Amino acid sequence: MERVVTVVPEAGLHARPAAKFVETVQAFDSEVSIARADNESDVVSAGSMIAVTSLGVRRGEDVRLVAEGDDAEAALDALEDVLSTPEDELDA
């Protein structure tokens, strides 16, 4: 399964939003990868904080999430929620 999501947190996928994103990935059994929607050749593991932040994704950019496994749809739903939530509401 795959999904394209627009990143909403002001910091993009850096610092707190990236940590929350990776933490969410690790709560699922599915294998999840992430890439910039405009550069699908640079696919990285969504469970790696270093890999996720190395993409340099900024607010308003689109990412492509790909999940494989029994809970893939639930994982994509949860990750879309993280990416579409403003940073100040992430832990609310």
PDB file with one MODEL, atoms N, CA, C and O in Angstrom:
MODEL        1
ATOM      1  N   MET A   1       0.846  -1.177   0.000  1.00  0.00           N
ATOM      2  CA  MET A   1       0.000   0.000   0.000  1.00  0.00           C
ATOM      3  C   MET A   1       0.887   1.234   0.000  1.00  0.00           C
ATOM      4  O   MET A   1       1.978   1.242   0.571  1.00  0.00           O
ATOM      5  N   GLU A   2       0.399   2.261  -0.645  1.00  0.00           N
ATOM      6  CA  GLU A   2       1.149   3.513  -0.611  1.00  0.00           C
ATOM      7  C   GLU A   2       0.202   4.695  -0.565  1.00  0.00           C
ATOM      8  O   GLU A   2      -0.975   4.604  -0.917  1.00  0.00           O
ATOM      9  N   ARG A   3       0.763   5.807  -0.118  1.00  0.00           N
ATOM     10  CA  ARG A   3      -0.030   7.017   0.036  1.00  0.00           C
ATOM     11  C   ARG A   3       0.883   8.227  -0.079  1.00  0.00           C
ATOM     12  O   ARG A   3       2.017   8.205   0.399  1.00  0.00           O
ATOM     13  N   VAL A   4       0.383   9.288  -0.716  1.00  0.00           N
ATOM     14  CA  VAL A   4       1.107  10.558  -0.791  1.00  0.00           C
ATOM     15  C   VAL A   4       0.463  11.505   0.216  1.00  0.00           C
ATOM     16  O   VAL A   4      -0.757  11.668   0.247  1.00  0.00           O
ATOM     17  N   VAL A   5       1.308  12.126   1.041  1.00  0.00           N
ATOM     18  CA  VAL A   5       0.828  12.985   2.121  1.00  0.00           C
ATOM     19  C   VAL A   5       1.605  14.295   2.095  1.00  0.00           C
ATOM     20  O   VAL A   5       2.813  14.301   1.859  1.00  0.00           O
ATOM     21  N   THR A   6       0.912  15.407   2.339  1.00  0.00           N
ATOM     22  CA  THR A   6       1.559  16.709   2.456  1.00  0.00           C
ATOM     23  C   THR A   6       1.961  16.939   3.911  1.00  0.00           C
ATOM     24  O   THR A   6       1.152  16.754   4.820  1.00  0.00           O
ATOM     25  N   VAL A   7       3.210  17.343   4.127  1.00  0.00           N
ATOM     26  CA  VAL A   7       3.744  17.564   5.472  1.00  0.00           C
ATOM     27  C   VAL A   7       3.260  18.920   5.999  1.00  0.00           C
ATOM     28  O   VAL A   7       3.471  19.954   5.364  1.00  0.00           O
ATOM     29  N   VAL A   8       2.612  18.901   7.161  1.00  0.00           N
ATOM     30  CA  VAL A   8       2.033  20.106   7.755  1.00  0.00           C
ATOM     31  C   VAL A   8       2.897  20.737   8.852  1.00  0.00           C
ATOM     32  O   VAL A   8       2.963  21.965   8.916  1.00  0.00           O
ATOM     33  N   PRO A   9       3.574  19.949   9.736  1.00  0.00           N
ATOM     34  CA  PRO A   9       4.339  20.586  10.809  1.00  0.00           C
ATOM     35  C   PRO A   9       5.308  21.643  10.283  1.00  0.00           C
ATOM     36  O   PRO A   9       5.971  21.447   9.264  1.00  0.00           O
ATOM     37  N   GLU A  10       5.376  22.755  10.993  1.00  0.00           N
ATOM     38  CA  GLU A  10       6.195  23.891  10.564  1.00  0.00           C
ATOM     39  C   GLU A  10       7.657  23.514  10.367  1.00  0.00           C
ATOM     40  O   GLU A  10       8.322  24.043   9.477  1.00  0.00           O
ATOM     41  N   ALA A  11       8.162  22.597  11.200  1.00  0.00           N
ATOM     42  CA  ALA A  11       9.565  22.188  11.100  1.00  0.00           C
ATOM     43  C   ALA A  11       9.787  21.138  10.019  1.00  0.00           C
ATOM     44  O   ALA A  11      10.913  20.679   9.822  1.00  0.00           O
ATOM     45  N   GLY A  12       8.726  20.755   9.321  1.00  0.00           N
ATOM     46  CA  GLY A  12       8.860  19.685   8.332  1.00  0.00           C
ATOM     47  C   GLY A  12       9.136  18.375   9.047  1.00  0.00           C
ATOM     48  O   GLY A  12       8.610  18.136  10.134  1.00  0.00           O
ATOM     49  N   LEU A  13       9.953  17.532   8.448  1.00  0.00           N
ATOM     50  CA  LEU A  13      10.311  16.263   9.091  1.00  0.00           C
ATOM     51  C   LEU A  13      11.666  16.393   9.775  1.00  0.00           C
ATOM     52  O   LEU A  13      12.618  15.690   9.436  1.00  0.00           O
ATOM     53  N   HIS A  14      11.738  17.290  10.729  1.00  0.00           N
ATOM     54  CA  HIS A  14      12.930  17.510  11.538  1.00  0.00           C
ATOM     55  C   HIS A  14      12.518  17.561  12.998  1.00  0.00           C
ATOM     56  O   HIS A  14      11.361  17.840  13.314  1.00  0.00           O
ATOM     57  N   ALA A  15      13.445  17.298  13.869  1.00  0.00           N
ATOM     58  CA  ALA A  15      13.242  17.416  15.310  1.00  0.00           C
ATOM     59  C   ALA A  15      12.024  16.647  15.800  1.00  0.00           C
ATOM     60  O   ALA A  15      11.893  15.451  15.542  1.00  0.00           O
ATOM     61  N   ARG A  16      11.142  17.331  16.503  1.00  0.00           N
ATOM     62  CA  ARG A  16      10.002  16.677  17.152  1.00  0.00           C
ATOM     63  C   ARG A  16       9.067  15.963  16.183  1.00  0.00           C
ATOM     64  O   ARG A  16       8.685  14.826  16.459  1.00  0.00           O
ATOM     65  N   PRO A  17       8.679  16.567  15.067  1.00  0.00           N
ATOM     66  CA  PRO A  17       7.806  15.839  14.139  1.00  0.00           C
ATOM     67  C   PRO A  17       8.441  14.549  13.609  1.00  0.00           C
ATOM     68  O   PRO A  17       7.757  13.536  13.465  1.00  0.00           O
ATOM     69  N   ALA A  18       9.734  14.582  13.321  1.00  0.00           N
ATOM     70  CA  ALA A  18      10.410  13.382  12.829  1.00  0.00           C
ATOM     71  C   ALA A  18      10.467  12.312  13.916  1.00  0.00           C
ATOM     72  O   ALA A  18      10.280  11.128  13.633  1.00  0.00           O
ATOM     73  N   ALA A  19      10.722  12.720  15.147  1.00  0.00           N
ATOM     74  CA  ALA A  19      10.756  11.761  16.253  1.00  0.00           C
ATOM     75  C   ALA A  19       9.389  11.109  16.445  1.00  0.00           C
ATOM     76  O   ALA A  19       9.299   9.898  16.645  1.00  0.00           O
ATOM     77  N   LYS A  20       8.347  11.896  16.385  1.00  0.00           N
ATOM     78  CA  LYS A  20       6.985  11.359  16.523  1.00  0.00           C
ATOM     79  C   LYS A  20       6.665  10.428  15.351  1.00  0.00           C
ATOM     80  O   LYS A  20       6.031   9.389  15.540  1.00  0.00           O
ATOM     81  N   PHE A  21       7.091  10.787  14.167  1.00  0.00           N
ATOM     82  CA  PHE A  21       6.876   9.980  12.972  1.00  0.00           C
ATOM     83  C   PHE A  21       7.547   8.610  13.122  1.00  0.00           C
ATOM     84  O   PHE A  21       6.910   7.580  12.901  1.00  0.00           O
ATOM     85  N   VAL A  22       8.820   8.597  13.493  1.00  0.00           N
ATOM     86  CA  VAL A  22       9.575   7.351  13.642  1.00  0.00           C
ATOM     87  C   VAL A  22       8.985   6.509  14.775  1.00  0.00           C
ATOM     88  O   VAL A  22       8.869   5.291  14.646  1.00  0.00           O
ATOM     89  N   GLU A  23       8.616   7.150  15.874  1.00  0.00           N
ATOM     90  CA  GLU A  23       7.991   6.447  16.998  1.00  0.00           C
ATOM     91  C   GLU A  23       6.697   5.762  16.543  1.00  0.00           C
ATOM     92  O   GLU A  23       6.412   4.635  16.947  1.00  0.00           O
ATOM     93  N   THR A  24       5.933   6.434  15.718  1.00  0.00           N
ATOM     94  CA  THR A  24       4.683   5.877  15.203  1.00  0.00           C
ATOM     95  C   THR A  24       4.964   4.684  14.292  1.00  0.00           C
ATOM     96  O   THR A  24       4.276   3.667  14.377  1.00  0.00           O
ATOM     97  N   VAL A  25       5.968   4.799  13.424  1.00  0.00           N
ATOM     98  CA  VAL A  25       6.348   3.685  12.541  1.00  0.00           C
ATOM     99  C   VAL A  25       6.676   2.450  13.378  1.00  0.00           C
ATOM    100  O   VAL A  25       6.252   1.341  13.052  1.00  0.00           O
ATOM    101  N   GLN A  26       7.420   2.646  14.441  1.00  0.00           N
ATOM    102  CA  GLN A  26       7.886   1.525  15.252  1.00  0.00           C
ATOM    103  C   GLN A  26       6.767   0.855  16.050  1.00  0.00           C
ATOM    104  O   GLN A  26       6.975  -0.225  16.605  1.00  0.00           O
ATOM    105  N   ALA A  27       5.599   1.466  16.118  1.00  0.00           N
ATOM    106  CA  ALA A  27       4.454   0.877  16.814  1.00  0.00           C
ATOM    107  C   ALA A  27       3.736  -0.166  15.953  1.00  0.00           C
ATOM    108  O   ALA A  27       2.828  -0.844  16.435  1.00  0.00           O
ATOM    109  N   PHE A  28       4.129  -0.297  14.699  1.00  0.00           N
ATOM    110  CA  PHE A  28       3.482  -1.220  13.768  1.00  0.00           C
ATOM    111  C   PHE A  28       4.458  -2.303  13.326  1.00  0.00           C
ATOM    112  O   PHE A  28       5.675  -2.125  13.379  1.00  0.00           O
ATOM    113  N   ASP A  29       3.900  -3.427  12.888  1.00  0.00           N
ATOM    114  CA  ASP A  29       4.722  -4.537  12.407  1.00  0.00           C
ATOM    115  C   ASP A  29       5.122  -4.377  10.944  1.00  0.00           C
ATOM    116  O   ASP A  29       6.104  -4.973  10.501  1.00  0.00           O
ATOM    117  N   SER A  30       4.379  -3.589  10.205  1.00  0.00           N
ATOM    118  CA  SER A  30       4.649  -3.416   8.772  1.00  0.00           C
ATOM    119  C   SER A  30       5.984  -2.734   8.528  1.00  0.00           C
ATOM    120  O   SER A  30       6.462  -1.945   9.343  1.00  0.00           O
ATOM    121  N   GLU A  31       6.572  -3.060   7.383  1.00  0.00           N
ATOM    122  CA  GLU A  31       7.770  -2.370   6.914  1.00  0.00           C
ATOM    123  C   GLU A  31       7.306  -1.105   6.202  1.00  0.00           C
ATOM    124  O   GLU A  31       6.483  -1.170   5.289  1.00  0.00           O
ATOM    125  N   VAL A  32       7.828   0.034   6.616  1.00  0.00           N
ATOM    126  CA  VAL A  32       7.399   1.312   6.042  1.00  0.00           C
ATOM    127  C   VAL A  32       8.610   2.052   5.495  1.00  0.00           C
ATOM    128  O   VAL A  32       9.654   2.128   6.143  1.00  0.00           O
ATOM    129  N   SER A  33       8.453   2.597   4.293  1.00  0.00           N
ATOM    130  CA  SER A  33       9.502   3.427   3.712  1.00  0.00           C
ATOM    131  C   SER A  33       8.899   4.770   3.325  1.00  0.00           C
ATOM    132  O   SER A  33       7.684   4.911   3.184  1.00  0.00           O
ATOM    133  N   ILE A  34       9.774   5.747   3.157  1.00  0.00           N
ATOM    134  CA  ILE A  34       9.341   7.106   2.841  1.00  0.00           C
ATOM    135  C   ILE A  34      10.288   7.691   1.799  1.00  0.00           C
ATOM    136  O   ILE A  34      11.484   7.398   1.788  1.00  0.00           O
ATOM    137  N   ALA A  35       9.726   8.522   0.926  1.00  0.00           N
ATOM    138  CA  ALA A  35      10.512   9.236  -0.082  1.00  0.00           C
ATOM    139  C   ALA A  35       9.811  10.548  -0.383  1.00  0.00           C
ATOM    140  O   ALA A  35       8.606  10.684  -0.169  1.00  0.00           O
ATOM    141  N   ARG A  36      10.563  11.502  -0.875  1.00  0.00           N
ATOM    142  CA  ARG A  36       9.935  12.716  -1.382  1.00  0.00           C
ATOM    143  C   ARG A  36       9.077  12.305  -2.573  1.00  0.00           C
ATOM    144  O   ARG A  36       9.501  11.482  -3.384  1.00  0.00           O
ATOM    145  N   ALA A  37       7.899  12.856  -2.685  1.00  0.00           N
ATOM    146  CA  ALA A  37       7.007  12.494  -3.789  1.00  0.00           C
ATOM    147  C   ALA A  37       7.609  12.872  -5.141  1.00  0.00           C
ATOM    148  O   ALA A  37       7.315  12.231  -6.151  1.00  0.00           O
ATOM    149  N   ASP A  38       8.452  13.910  -5.168  1.00  0.00           N
ATOM    150  CA  ASP A  38       9.055  14.348  -6.420  1.00  0.00           C
ATOM    151  C   ASP A  38      10.406  13.684  -6.711  1.00  0.00           C
ATOM    152  O   ASP A  38      11.033  13.981  -7.728  1.00  0.00           O
ATOM    153  N   ASN A  39      10.859  12.788  -5.824  1.00  0.00           N
ATOM    154  CA  ASN A  39      12.141  12.101  -6.007  1.00  0.00           C
ATOM    155  C   ASN A  39      12.040  10.700  -5.420  1.00  0.00           C
ATOM    156  O   ASN A  39      12.615  10.407  -4.372  1.00  0.00           O
ATOM    157  N   GLU A  40      11.313   9.853  -6.101  1.00  0.00           N
ATOM    158  CA  GLU A  40      11.039   8.524  -5.570  1.00  0.00           C
ATOM    159  C   GLU A  40      12.239   7.594  -5.614  1.00  0.00           C
ATOM    160  O   GLU A  40      12.155   6.467  -5.125  1.00  0.00           O
ATOM    161  N   SER A  41      13.336   8.026  -6.178  1.00  0.00           N
ATOM    162  CA  SER A  41      14.524   7.178  -6.214  1.00  0.00           C
ATOM    163  C   SER A  41      15.264   7.192  -4.877  1.00  0.00           C
ATOM    164  O   SER A  41      16.082   6.311  -4.613  1.00  0.00           O
ATOM    165  N   ASP A  42      14.984   8.181  -4.039  1.00  0.00           N
ATOM    166  CA  ASP A  42      15.665   8.321  -2.745  1.00  0.00           C
ATOM    167  C   ASP A  42      14.752   7.811  -1.633  1.00  0.00           C
ATOM    168  O   ASP A  42      14.310   8.591  -0.789  1.00  0.00           O
ATOM    169  N   VAL A  43      14.465   6.504  -1.627  1.00  0.00           N
ATOM    170  CA  VAL A  43      13.573   5.876  -0.655  1.00  0.00           C
ATOM    171  C   VAL A  43      14.388   5.435   0.555  1.00  0.00           C
ATOM    172  O   VAL A  43      15.442   4.818   0.406  1.00  0.00           O
ATOM    173  N   VAL A  44      13.893   5.756   1.764  1.00  0.00           N
ATOM    174  CA  VAL A  44      14.593   5.379   2.992  1.00  0.00           C
ATOM    175  C   VAL A  44      13.631   4.679   3.950  1.00  0.00           C
ATOM    176  O   VAL A  44      12.412   4.751   3.791  1.00  0.00           O
ATOM    177  N   SER A  45      14.192   4.014   4.928  1.00  0.00           N
ATOM    178  CA  SER A  45      13.395   3.363   5.964  1.00  0.00           C
ATOM    179  C   SER A  45      12.737   4.428   6.837  1.00  0.00           C
ATOM    180  O   SER A  45      13.403   5.331   7.342  1.00  0.00           O
ATOM    181  N   ALA A  46      11.425   4.310   7.005  1.00  0.00           N
ATOM    182  CA  ALA A  46      10.703   5.279   7.821  1.00  0.00           C
ATOM    183  C   ALA A  46      10.925   5.046   9.313  1.00  0.00           C
ATOM    184  O   ALA A  46      10.513   5.864  10.135  1.00  0.00           O
ATOM    185  N   GLY A  47      11.576   3.936   9.667  1.00  0.00           N
ATOM    186  CA  GLY A  47      11.849   3.643  11.067  1.00  0.00           C
ATOM    187  C   GLY A  47      13.191   4.159  11.549  1.00  0.00           C
ATOM    188  O   GLY A  47      13.572   3.918  12.695  1.00  0.00           O
ATOM    189  N   SER A  48      13.911   4.866  10.691  1.00  0.00           N
ATOM    190  CA  SER A  48      15.231   5.394  11.042  1.00  0.00           C
ATOM    191  C   SER A  48      15.193   6.913  11.129  1.00  0.00           C
ATOM    192  O   SER A  48      14.945   7.595  10.135  1.00  0.00           O
ATOM    193  N   MET A  49      15.439   7.433  12.318  1.00  0.00           N
ATOM    194  CA  MET A  49      15.421   8.888  12.536  1.00  0.00           C
ATOM    195  C   MET A  49      16.433   9.587  11.621  1.00  0.00           C
ATOM    196  O   MET A  49      16.128  10.624  11.032  1.00  0.00           O
ATOM    197  N   ILE A  50      17.624   9.022  11.506  1.00  0.00           N
ATOM    198  CA  ILE A  50      18.659   9.634  10.670  1.00  0.00           C
ATOM    199  C   ILE A  50      18.228   9.643   9.208  1.00  0.00           C
ATOM    200  O   ILE A  50      18.389  10.648   8.516  1.00  0.00           O
ATOM    201  N   ALA A  51      17.681   8.526   8.741  1.00  0.00           N
ATOM    202  CA  ALA A  51      17.252   8.436   7.345  1.00  0.00           C
ATOM    203  C   ALA A  51      16.113   9.413   7.058  1.00  0.00           C
ATOM    204  O   ALA A  51      16.116  10.092   6.032  1.00  0.00           O
ATOM    205  N   VAL A  52      15.150   9.479   7.960  1.00  0.00           N
ATOM    206  CA  VAL A  52      13.993  10.367   7.762  1.00  0.00           C
ATOM    207  C   VAL A  52      14.431  11.831   7.732  1.00  0.00           C
ATOM    208  O   VAL A  52      14.018  12.581   6.846  1.00  0.00           O
ATOM    209  N   THR A  53      15.252  12.239   8.676  1.00  0.00           N
ATOM    210  CA  THR A  53      15.677  13.645   8.702  1.00  0.00           C
ATOM    211  C   THR A  53      16.620  13.969   7.545  1.00  0.00           C
ATOM    212  O   THR A  53      16.694  15.120   7.116  1.00  0.00           O
ATOM    213  N   SER A  54      17.345  12.966   7.033  1.00  0.00           N
ATOM    214  CA  SER A  54      18.265  13.223   5.924  1.00  0.00           C
ATOM    215  C   SER A  54      17.528  13.576   4.631  1.00  0.00           C
ATOM    216  O   SER A  54      18.128  14.134   3.712  1.00  0.00           O
ATOM    217  N   LEU A  55      16.244  13.260   4.551  1.00  0.00           N
ATOM    218  CA  LEU A  55      15.473  13.628   3.361  1.00  0.00           C
ATOM    219  C   LEU A  55      15.294  15.145   3.249  1.00  0.00           C
ATOM    220  O   LEU A  55      15.104  15.668   2.152  1.00  0.00           O
ATOM    221  N   GLY A  56      15.354  15.847   4.382  1.00  0.00           N
ATOM    222  CA  GLY A  56      15.228  17.305   4.361  1.00  0.00           C
ATOM    223  C   GLY A  56      13.854  17.791   3.929  1.00  0.00           C
ATOM    224  O   GLY A  56      13.735  18.828   3.277  1.00  0.00           O
ATOM    225  N   VAL A  57      12.820  17.047   4.291  1.00  0.00           N
ATOM    226  CA  VAL A  57      11.458  17.404   3.885  1.00  0.00           C
ATOM    227  C   VAL A  57      10.973  18.618   4.686  1.00  0.00           C
ATOM    228  O   VAL A  57      11.083  18.655   5.911  1.00  0.00           O
ATOM    229  N   ARG A  58      10.442  19.596   3.974  1.00  0.00           N
ATOM    230  CA  ARG A  58       9.951  20.827   4.603  1.00  0.00           C
ATOM    231  C   ARG A  58       8.432  20.872   4.609  1.00  0.00           C
ATOM    232  O   ARG A  58       7.757  20.097   3.932  1.00  0.00           O
ATOM    233  N   ARG A  59       7.935  21.783   5.378  1.00  0.00           N
ATOM    234  CA  ARG A  59       6.484  21.990   5.452  1.00  0.00           C
ATOM    235  C   ARG A  59       5.932  22.280   4.054  1.00  0.00           C
ATOM    236  O   ARG A  59       6.515  23.048   3.289  1.00  0.00           O
ATOM    237  N   GLY A  60       4.800  21.652   3.736  1.00  0.00           N
ATOM    238  CA  GLY A  60       4.153  21.873   2.456  1.00  0.00           C
ATOM    239  C   GLY A  60       4.614  20.940   1.351  1.00  0.00           C
ATOM    240  O   GLY A  60       4.006  20.906   0.280  1.00  0.00           O
ATOM    241  N   GLU A  61       5.674  20.185   1.589  1.00  0.00           N
ATOM    242  CA  GLU A  61       6.148  19.237   0.587  1.00  0.00           C
ATOM    243  C   GLU A  61       5.392  17.913   0.724  1.00  0.00           C
ATOM    244  O   GLU A  61       4.891  17.575   1.797  1.00  0.00           O
ATOM    245  N   ASP A  62       5.321  17.186  -0.367  1.00  0.00           N
ATOM    246  CA  ASP A  62       4.651  15.894  -0.373  1.00  0.00           C
ATOM    247  C   ASP A  62       5.667  14.771  -0.221  1.00  0.00           C
ATOM    248  O   ASP A  62       6.766  14.818  -0.773  1.00  0.00           O
ATOM    249  N   VAL A  63       5.263  13.753   0.549  1.00  0.00           N
ATOM    250  CA  VAL A  63       6.075  12.551   0.685  1.00  0.00           C
ATOM    251  C   VAL A  63       5.234  11.345   0.261  1.00  0.00           C
ATOM    252  O   VAL A  63       4.005  11.364   0.335  1.00  0.00           O
ATOM    253  N   ARG A  64       5.922  10.311  -0.179  1.00  0.00           N
ATOM    254  CA  ARG A  64       5.243   9.061  -0.542  1.00  0.00           C
ATOM    255  C   ARG A  64       5.603   8.030   0.506  1.00  0.00           C
ATOM    256  O   ARG A  64       6.777   7.738   0.730  1.00  0.00           O
ATOM    257  N   LEU A  65       4.583   7.481   1.146  1.00  0.00           N
ATOM    258  CA  LEU A  65       4.747   6.436   2.149  1.00  0.00           C
ATOM    259  C   LEU A  65       4.363   5.103   1.527  1.00  0.00           C
ATOM    260  O   LEU A  65       3.349   5.002   0.836  1.00  0.00           O
ATOM    261  N   VAL A  66       5.169   4.089   1.772  1.00  0.00           N
ATOM    262  CA  VAL A  66       4.865   2.744   1.299  1.00  0.00           C
ATOM    263  C   VAL A  66       4.955   1.812   2.500  1.00  0.00           C
ATOM    264  O   VAL A  66       5.962   1.788   3.208  1.00  0.00           O
ATOM    265  N   ALA A  67       3.886   1.043   2.723  1.00  0.00           N
ATOM    266  CA  ALA A  67       3.853   0.107   3.846  1.00  0.00           C
ATOM    267  C   ALA A  67       3.488  -1.282   3.342  1.00  0.00           C
ATOM    268  O   ALA A  67       2.600  -1.445   2.506  1.00  0.00           O
ATOM    269  N   GLU A  68       4.193  -2.282   3.871  1.00  0.00           N
ATOM    270  CA  GLU A  68       3.926  -3.676   3.523  1.00  0.00           C
ATOM    271  C   GLU A  68       3.812  -4.479   4.803  1.00  0.00           C
ATOM    272  O   GLU A  68       4.714  -4.469   5.640  1.00  0.00           O
ATOM    273  N   GLY A  69       2.686  -5.181   4.948  1.00  0.00           N
ATOM    274  CA  GLY A  69       2.480  -6.013   6.128  1.00  0.00           C
ATOM    275  C   GLY A  69       1.017  -6.062   6.494  1.00  0.00           C
ATOM    276  O   GLY A  69       0.183  -5.405   5.871  1.00  0.00           O
ATOM    277  N   ASP A  70       0.707  -6.853   7.519  1.00  0.00           N
ATOM    278  CA  ASP A  70      -0.681  -7.059   7.933  1.00  0.00           C
ATOM    279  C   ASP A  70      -1.371  -5.789   8.415  1.00  0.00           C
ATOM    280  O   ASP A  70      -2.581  -5.636   8.246  1.00  0.00           O
ATOM    281  N   ASP A  71      -0.612  -4.881   9.010  1.00  0.00           N
ATOM    282  CA  ASP A  71      -1.214  -3.648   9.538  1.00  0.00           C
ATOM    283  C   ASP A  71      -0.822  -2.420   8.705  1.00  0.00           C
ATOM    284  O   ASP A  71      -0.760  -1.305   9.222  1.00  0.00           O
ATOM    285  N   ALA A  72      -0.558  -2.638   7.413  1.00  0.00           N
ATOM    286  CA  ALA A  72      -0.080  -1.559   6.538  1.00  0.00           C
ATOM    287  C   ALA A  72      -1.059  -0.390   6.466  1.00  0.00           C
ATOM    288  O   ALA A  72      -0.644   0.766   6.551  1.00  0.00           O
ATOM    289  N   GLU A  73      -2.344  -0.672   6.312  1.00  0.00           N
ATOM    290  CA  GLU A  73      -3.308   0.421   6.198  1.00  0.00           C
ATOM    291  C   GLU A  73      -3.392   1.225   7.492  1.00  0.00           C
ATOM    292  O   GLU A  73      -3.458   2.454   7.459  1.00  0.00           O
ATOM    293  N   ALA A  74      -3.390   0.540   8.621  1.00  0.00           N
ATOM    294  CA  ALA A  74      -3.425   1.235   9.916  1.00  0.00           C
ATOM    295  C   ALA A  74      -2.158   2.070  10.112  1.00  0.00           C
ATOM    296  O   ALA A  74      -2.216   3.178  10.646  1.00  0.00           O
ATOM    297  N   ALA A  75      -1.022   1.537   9.680  1.00  0.00           N
ATOM    298  CA  ALA A  75       0.232   2.282   9.789  1.00  0.00           C
ATOM    299  C   ALA A  75       0.178   3.551   8.949  1.00  0.00           C
ATOM    300  O   ALA A  75       0.564   4.624   9.414  1.00  0.00           O
ATOM    301  N   LEU A  76      -0.300   3.431   7.712  1.00  0.00           N
ATOM    302  CA  LEU A  76      -0.405   4.608   6.835  1.00  0.00           C
ATOM    303  C   LEU A  76      -1.376   5.631   7.402  1.00  0.00           C
ATOM    304  O   LEU A  76      -1.118   6.832   7.333  1.00  0.00           O
ATOM    305  N   ASP A  77      -2.493   5.171   7.963  1.00  0.00           N
ATOM    306  CA  ASP A  77      -3.454   6.097   8.578  1.00  0.00           C
ATOM    307  C   ASP A  77      -2.806   6.871   9.722  1.00  0.00           C
ATOM    308  O   ASP A  77      -2.959   8.089   9.818  1.00  0.00           O
ATOM    309  N   ALA A  78      -2.082   6.160  10.590  1.00  0.00           N
ATOM    310  CA  ALA A  78      -1.439   6.801  11.745  1.00  0.00           C
ATOM    311  C   ALA A  78      -0.347   7.766  11.296  1.00  0.00           C
ATOM    312  O   ALA A  78      -0.208   8.849  11.866  1.00  0.00           O
ATOM    313  N   LEU A  79       0.425   7.389  10.288  1.00  0.00           N
ATOM    314  CA  LEU A  79       1.503   8.255   9.805  1.00  0.00           C
ATOM    315  C   LEU A  79       0.954   9.482   9.097  1.00  0.00           C
ATOM    316  O   LEU A  79       1.504  10.577   9.226  1.00  0.00           O
ATOM    317  N   GLU A  80      -0.120   9.305   8.355  1.00  0.00           N
ATOM    318  CA  GLU A  80      -0.761  10.461   7.723  1.00  0.00           C
ATOM    319  C   GLU A  80      -1.245  11.439   8.786  1.00  0.00           C
ATOM    320  O   GLU A  80      -1.147  12.654   8.612  1.00  0.00           O
ATOM    321  N   ASP A  81      -1.764  10.910   9.875  1.00  0.00           N
ATOM    322  CA  ASP A  81      -2.228  11.759  10.978  1.00  0.00           C
ATOM    323  C   ASP A  81      -1.070  12.575  11.560  1.00  0.00           C
ATOM    324  O   ASP A  81      -1.216  13.769  11.821  1.00  0.00           O
ATOM    325  N   VAL A  82       0.080  11.926  11.762  1.00  0.00           N
ATOM    326  CA  VAL A  82       1.259  12.632  12.294  1.00  0.00           C
ATOM    327  C   VAL A  82       1.699  13.730  11.327  1.00  0.00           C
ATOM    328  O   VAL A  82       1.970  14.856  11.744  1.00  0.00           O
ATOM    329  N   LEU A  83       1.768  13.405  10.046  1.00  0.00           N
ATOM    330  CA  LEU A  83       2.263  14.365   9.058  1.00  0.00           C
ATOM    331  C   LEU A  83       1.289  15.502   8.779  1.00  0.00           C
ATOM    332  O   LEU A  83       1.702  16.565   8.314  1.00  0.00           O
ATOM    333  N   SER A  84       0.013  15.298   9.054  1.00  0.00           N
ATOM    334  CA  SER A  84      -0.975  16.336   8.765  1.00  0.00           C
ATOM    335  C   SER A  84      -1.402  17.105  10.004  1.00  0.00           C
ATOM    336  O   SER A  84      -2.354  17.885   9.953  1.00  0.00           O
ATOM    337  N   THR A  85      -0.705  16.894  11.119  1.00  0.00           N
ATOM    338  CA  THR A  85      -1.002  17.594  12.366  1.00  0.00           C
ATOM    339  C   THR A  85       0.031  18.692  12.604  1.00  0.00           C
ATOM    340  O   THR A  85       1.231  18.422  12.553  1.00  0.00           O
ATOM    341  N   PRO A  86      -0.407  19.919  12.864  1.00  0.00           N
ATOM    342  CA  PRO A  86       0.552  20.991  13.172  1.00  0.00           C
ATOM    343  C   PRO A  86       1.436  20.593  14.365  1.00  0.00           C
ATOM    344  O   PRO A  86       0.982  19.910  15.282  1.00  0.00           O
ATOM    345  N   GLU A  87       2.675  21.020  14.339  1.00  0.00           N
ATOM    346  CA  GLU A  87       3.655  20.619  15.345  1.00  0.00           C
ATOM    347  C   GLU A  87       3.189  20.885  16.776  1.00  0.00           C
ATOM    348  O   GLU A  87       3.426  20.065  17.664  1.00  0.00           O
ATOM    349  N   ASP A  88       2.538  22.006  17.005  1.00  0.00           N
ATOM    350  CA  ASP A  88       2.123  22.342  18.381  1.00  0.00           C
ATOM    351  C   ASP A  88       0.974  21.467  18.877  1.00  0.00           C
ATOM    352  O   ASP A  88       0.619  21.529  20.054  1.00  0.00           O
ATOM    353  N   GLU A  89       0.385  20.646  17.993  1.00  0.00           N
ATOM    354  CA  GLU A  89      -0.688  19.750  18.399  1.00  0.00           C
ATOM    355  C   GLU A  89      -0.261  18.285  18.437  1.00  0.00           C
ATOM    356  O   GLU A  89      -1.077  17.419  18.755  1.00  0.00           O
ATOM    357  N   LEU A  90       0.989  17.991  18.121  1.00  0.00           N
ATOM    358  CA  LEU A  90       1.455  16.609  18.028  1.00  0.00           C
ATOM    359  C   LEU A  90       1.302  15.819  19.318  1.00  0.00           C
ATOM    360  O   LEU A  90       0.934  14.645  19.279  1.00  0.00           O
ATOM    361  N   ASP A  91       1.574  16.430  20.444  1.00  0.00           N
ATOM    362  CA  ASP A  91       1.510  15.706  21.722  1.00  0.00           C
ATOM    363  C   ASP A  91       0.236  16.039  22.491  1.00  0.00           C
ATOM    364  O   ASP A  91       0.073  15.621  23.638  1.00  0.00           O
ATOM    365  N   ALA A  92      -0.656  16.782  21.869  1.00  0.00           N
ATOM    366  CA  ALA A  92      -1.868  17.197  22.574  1.00  0.00           C
ATOM    367  C   ALA A  92      -2.814  16.032  22.769  1.00  0.00           C
ATOM    368  O   ALA A  92      -3.889  16.199  23.346  1.00  0.00           O
TER     369      ALA A  92
ENDMDL
END
